[in-house]
Amino acid sequence: MPKVSVLLTCYNHIRFLPAALDSIVAQTEKDIEIIAIDDGSKDETREWLSACKTPMRRILNEKNLGTYGSLNVALAAATGDYIAILNDDDLWAPTKLERQLELLARFPKVGLVHTDGGFIDGDDKPMPGSPLGFEFPRTETGDVLLDLVYQNKIIASAVLVRRECFAEGGFNDAYFGSGDWEMWLRISEKWDVGYVPEPLTFYRVHGGNASHKLDRIWRDDEMLRTWLAPRLENLNGRFPADRLAKAQAHNFAALGTVLTLNGKPSEGRAAYAKSMKLLPGRFKSYLRYAATYLPPSAFRKLL
């Protein structure tokens, strides 16, 4: 049984796939298995995988399952003690897995460990700043559950996860692009999260990034924020009351925003009202509550 199962997710990125695979093979941790899963690519990905001499298990989906359906198929095939994910357009530094395994050995309460990194363009050149509107996600090592309420601070290609973290189920394939965020939240409910502050993961920015498809992300956000609200209510006693209330208020405010963006302004006002009750001094919630009465285009301009 290998120590690490690497799930290499493939979909229409033949230009970048060879470099992604090379970055797996170059890992200093050699006790790995590679599971390449293609989700119905229309380019030459399948032909390239079939001809590739690198030892790996190849899974070719008969129909497109989406990101999280494919990950669940690969998870079911994995035999390693730890699970790593690499999207076919991203890259790893050679010591990525080694550094993560070292941290997991030191901290038995950590279920997931991710790394620092950066953004690269289609030619592997670094892209400074926030080319997708957010900085490369970072956390501390410890209980980061409430930090994850504000935004997804973990990139899928940066993680290494203990296999037992998936004991209660895989990714929710109803999501388009936020199923990893939901999974990290579920893991963080029961485990600490580890962080290696070294630039070991490189997220590629190009025209096909899923994060560009805002309408589908807004629908994801509505589903995630709705799912998260009752779970936060069960955290009384785990965190200081004021810190928990602030996180709950943020979640309801974010829910109010995406409900309004998704054409449900009355439901959005109800969510904003809950946010204001939890955190009366949050001026932004009052402003956006009022803005829900505006036409959708005017509401979007205020964000």
C-alpha positions as CSV (number, residue, x, y, z in Angstrom):
1,M,0.0,0.0,0.0
2,P,1.5,3.4,-1.0
3,K,1.9,6.2,1.5
4,V,0.3,8.8,-0.8
5,S,-2.4,8.6,-3.5
6,V,-2.1,11.5,-5.9
7,L,-5.4,12.2,-7.7
8,L,-4.5,13.9,-11.0
9,T,-7.7,15.4,-12.3
10,C,-7.7,16.0,-16.1
11,Y,-10.1,18.0,-18.3
12,N,-9.1,19.7,-21.6
13,H,-5.7,20.9,-20.4
14,I,-3.3,18.9,-22.6
15,R,-1.1,22.0,-22.9
16,F,-0.4,21.9,-19.2
17,L,-0.9,18.2,-18.3
18,P,2.7,17.0,-19.1
19,A,4.2,19.6,-16.7
20,A,1.7,18.7,-14.0
21,L,2.6,15.0,-14.2
22,D,6.3,15.8,-14.3
23,S,5.9,17.8,-11.0
24,I,4.4,14.6,-9.4
25,V,7.2,12.4,-10.7
26,A,9.8,14.9,-9.4
27,Q,8.5,14.7,-5.8
28,T,11.2,13.8,-3.3
29,E,8.6,11.5,-1.6
30,K,8.6,8.5,-3.8
31,D,6.1,6.2,-2.0
32,I,3.2,7.3,-4.1
33,E,0.6,6.1,-6.5
34,I,-0.8,8.2,-9.3
35,I,-4.4,8.0,-10.3
36,A,-5.1,10.1,-13.4
37,I,-8.8,10.6,-14.0
38,D,-10.1,12.2,-17.2
39,D,-13.6,13.7,-17.2
40,G,-14.4,13.5,-20.9
41,S,-11.8,15.7,-22.4
42,K,-12.3,16.8,-26.0
43,D,-8.6,17.6,-26.7
44,E,-5.8,15.0,-26.9
45,T,-5.7,14.3,-23.1
46,R,-7.0,10.7,-23.3
47,E,-4.6,9.8,-26.1
48,W,-1.7,11.3,-24.3
49,L,-2.5,9.5,-21.0
50,S,-2.9,6.2,-22.8
51,A,0.5,6.6,-24.5
52,C,2.3,7.9,-21.4
53,K,5.0,5.6,-20.0
54,T,4.8,6.9,-16.4
55,P,3.3,4.2,-14.1
56,M,-0.2,5.3,-13.1
57,R,-3.8,4.1,-12.9
58,R,-5.9,5.7,-15.7
59,I,-9.6,6.2,-15.2
60,L,-11.5,7.6,-18.3
61,N,-15.0,8.7,-17.3
62,E,-17.6,7.5,-19.9
63,K,-19.5,10.8,-19.3
64,N,-18.6,14.1,-17.7
65,L,-19.1,13.9,-14.0
66,G,-17.8,17.3,-13.0
67,T,-14.9,18.1,-10.7
68,Y,-16.3,16.5,-7.5
69,G,-17.9,13.5,-9.2
70,S,-14.5,12.7,-10.7
71,L,-12.7,13.2,-7.4
72,N,-15.1,10.8,-5.8
73,V,-14.4,8.1,-8.4
74,A,-10.6,8.6,-7.9
75,L,-11.0,8.5,-4.1
76,A,-12.8,5.2,-4.4
77,A,-9.8,3.8,-6.4
78,A,-7.1,5.3,-4.0
79,T,-5.2,2.9,-1.7
80,G,-2.8,5.3,0.1
81,D,-2.8,6.5,3.7
82,Y,-2.9,10.1,2.5
83,I,-4.7,11.8,-0.4
84,A,-3.3,14.6,-2.5
85,I,-5.0,16.4,-5.4
86,L,-3.4,18.0,-8.3
87,N,-5.4,19.7,-11.0
88,D,-3.9,19.1,-14.5
89,D,-3.1,22.8,-15.0
90,D,-1.3,23.3,-11.6
91,L,2.2,22.5,-10.5
92,W,4.1,21.3,-7.4
93,A,7.6,22.1,-6.1
94,P,9.6,18.9,-5.6
95,T,9.4,18.9,-1.8
96,K,5.7,19.6,-1.5
97,L,4.6,16.1,-0.3
98,E,7.7,15.6,1.8
99,R,7.1,18.8,3.8
100,Q,3.4,18.0,4.3
101,L,4.1,14.5,5.6
102,E,6.7,15.9,8.0
103,L,4.0,18.3,9.5
104,L,1.4,15.5,9.7
105,A,3.9,13.3,11.6
106,R,4.4,16.1,14.2
107,F,0.7,17.0,14.6
108,P,-1.6,14.0,15.0
109,K,-4.7,16.3,15.4
110,V,-4.1,17.7,11.9
111,G,-6.2,16.1,9.3
112,L,-5.4,18.3,6.3
113,V,-2.3,20.2,5.5
114,H,-1.9,22.7,2.7
115,T,1.0,24.9,1.5
116,D,1.9,28.4,0.5
117,G,2.4,29.0,-3.1
118,G,1.7,31.5,-5.9
119,F,-0.1,32.1,-9.2
120,I,1.5,31.4,-12.6
121,D,0.4,32.1,-16.1
122,G,0.2,29.8,-19.1
123,D,4.0,30.0,-19.6
124,D,4.8,29.2,-16.0
125,K,5.7,32.8,-15.2
126,P,4.9,34.1,-11.7
127,M,1.9,36.4,-11.5
128,P,2.2,38.8,-8.5
129,G,-0.8,40.1,-6.6
130,S,-4.3,38.8,-7.0
131,P,-4.9,37.9,-10.6
132,L,-8.2,36.2,-9.8
133,G,-9.3,38.7,-7.2
134,F,-7.9,37.0,-4.2
135,E,-4.4,36.4,-2.7
136,F,-3.0,32.9,-2.6
137,P,-4.8,31.4,0.4
138,R,-2.9,31.0,3.7
139,T,-3.9,29.9,7.2
140,E,-2.2,29.1,10.5
141,T,-1.8,25.6,11.8
142,G,-4.6,24.8,14.2
143,D,-8.4,25.2,14.5
144,V,-9.2,27.3,11.5
145,L,-12.9,26.5,11.1
146,L,-14.2,30.0,11.7
147,D,-11.5,31.4,9.4
148,L,-12.9,29.2,6.6
149,V,-16.4,30.8,7.1
150,Y,-15.1,34.1,5.6
151,Q,-13.6,32.5,2.5
152,N,-12.1,29.4,1.1
153,K,-8.5,29.6,2.3
154,I,-7.3,26.3,0.9
155,I,-6.6,25.5,-2.8
156,A,-7.3,21.9,-3.8
157,S,-4.0,21.4,-5.4
158,A,-2.2,22.4,-2.2
159,V,-3.7,19.8,0.1
160,L,-2.6,16.5,1.6
161,V,-5.3,14.8,3.6
162,R,-5.4,11.9,6.0
163,R,-7.5,9.1,4.4
164,E,-9.7,8.9,7.5
165,C,-11.0,12.4,6.9
166,F,-13.1,11.0,4.1
167,A,-14.5,8.2,6.2
168,E,-18.0,9.8,6.3
169,G,-18.2,10.5,2.6
170,G,-16.5,12.2,-0.3
171,F,-17.1,15.5,-2.1
172,N,-20.6,16.8,-2.7
173,D,-21.0,16.6,-6.5
174,A,-24.0,19.0,-6.5
175,Y,-21.4,21.8,-6.4
176,F,-19.8,23.3,-9.5
177,G,-16.8,24.9,-8.0
178,S,-17.2,25.1,-4.2
179,G,-17.3,21.4,-3.2
180,D,-13.7,21.6,-2.0
181,W,-14.6,24.5,0.3
182,E,-17.5,22.5,1.8
183,M,-15.1,19.5,2.2
184,W,-12.5,21.6,4.0
185,L,-15.2,23.0,6.3
186,R,-16.4,19.4,7.1
187,I,-12.9,18.3,7.8
188,S,-12.3,21.4,10.0
189,E,-15.3,20.5,12.2
190,K,-13.4,17.5,13.5
191,W,-9.7,18.1,12.7
192,D,-7.1,20.8,12.9
193,V,-5.6,22.2,9.7
194,G,-1.9,22.3,9.0
195,Y,-0.1,24.9,6.9
196,V,3.4,24.8,5.4
197,P,4.6,28.4,4.9
198,E,6.7,27.6,1.8
199,P,5.8,28.3,-1.8
200,L,5.2,24.7,-2.9
201,T,2.0,24.8,-4.9
202,F,1.5,26.9,-8.1
203,Y,-2.0,27.7,-9.3
204,R,-2.3,28.4,-13.0
205,V,-4.4,31.3,-14.2
206,H,-5.8,31.1,-17.7
207,G,-9.1,31.7,-19.5
208,G,-10.6,28.4,-18.5
209,N,-10.5,28.8,-14.7
210,A,-13.8,27.8,-13.2
211,S,-13.7,30.8,-10.9
212,H,-14.5,33.0,-13.9
213,K,-18.0,31.5,-14.1
214,L,-19.6,33.9,-11.6
215,D,-23.3,32.8,-12.0
216,R,-22.5,29.2,-11.1
217,I,-20.3,30.3,-8.2
218,W,-23.2,32.4,-6.9
219,R,-25.4,29.4,-6.9
220,D,-22.7,27.4,-5.2
221,D,-22.4,30.1,-2.5
222,E,-26.1,30.1,-1.8
223,M,-26.1,26.4,-1.3
224,L,-22.9,26.4,0.9
225,R,-24.0,29.4,3.1
226,T,-27.4,27.8,3.6
227,W,-25.8,24.5,4.6
228,L,-23.3,26.2,6.9
229,A,-25.8,28.3,8.9
230,P,-27.2,25.6,11.2
231,R,-23.8,24.0,11.6
232,L,-22.4,27.2,13.1
233,E,-25.2,27.2,15.6
234,N,-23.8,23.9,17.0
235,L,-20.4,25.5,17.8
236,N,-21.4,27.3,21.0
237,G,-18.7,26.7,23.6
238,R,-16.0,25.9,21.1
239,F,-15.1,29.5,20.3
240,P,-15.6,32.8,22.2
241,A,-19.1,34.0,21.8
242,D,-18.3,37.3,20.2
243,R,-16.0,35.6,17.6
244,L,-18.6,33.0,16.7
245,A,-21.4,35.7,16.4
246,K,-19.2,37.7,14.1
247,A,-18.6,34.6,11.9
248,Q,-22.4,33.8,11.9
249,A,-23.2,37.4,11.0
250,H,-20.8,37.3,8.1
251,N,-22.3,34.0,6.9
252,F,-25.8,35.4,6.9
253,A,-24.7,38.6,5.2
254,A,-22.9,36.7,2.5
255,L,-26.0,34.5,2.1
256,G,-28.1,37.7,1.8
257,T,-25.8,38.9,-1.0
258,V,-25.9,35.7,-3.0
259,L,-29.6,35.2,-2.6
260,T,-30.1,38.7,-4.0
261,L,-27.7,38.1,-6.8
262,N,-29.6,34.9,-7.6
263,G,-32.9,36.8,-8.0
264,K,-34.3,36.2,-4.5
265,P,-34.2,39.7,-2.8
266,S,-36.9,39.0,-0.2
267,E,-35.0,36.0,1.0
268,G,-31.8,38.1,0.9
269,R,-33.4,40.7,3.2
270,A,-34.3,37.9,5.7
271,A,-30.7,36.7,5.7
272,Y,-29.4,40.3,6.1
273,A,-31.8,40.8,9.0
274,K,-30.3,37.8,10.8
275,S,-26.9,39.2,10.3
276,M,-27.8,42.6,11.7
277,K,-29.4,40.9,14.7
278,L,-26.2,39.0,15.5
279,L,-23.9,42.0,14.8
280,P,-25.9,45.3,15.0
281,G,-22.9,47.4,14.3
282,R,-22.2,45.9,10.9
283,F,-23.1,49.0,8.7
284,K,-22.5,47.1,5.4
285,S,-25.4,44.8,6.2
286,Y,-27.8,47.7,6.6
287,L,-26.6,49.3,3.4
288,R,-27.0,46.1,1.4
289,Y,-30.4,45.3,3.0
290,A,-31.6,48.6,1.6
291,A,-30.0,47.9,-1.7
292,T,-32.0,44.7,-2.2
293,Y,-34.9,46.9,-3.3
294,L,-32.8,48.2,-6.2
295,P,-32.8,46.6,-9.7
296,P,-30.3,43.7,-9.9
297,S,-27.8,45.6,-12.0
298,A,-27.7,48.5,-9.4
299,F,-27.3,46.0,-6.6
300,R,-24.3,44.4,-8.3
301,K,-22.6,47.8,-8.7
302,L,-22.6,48.3,-4.9
303,L,-20.7,45.1,-4.2
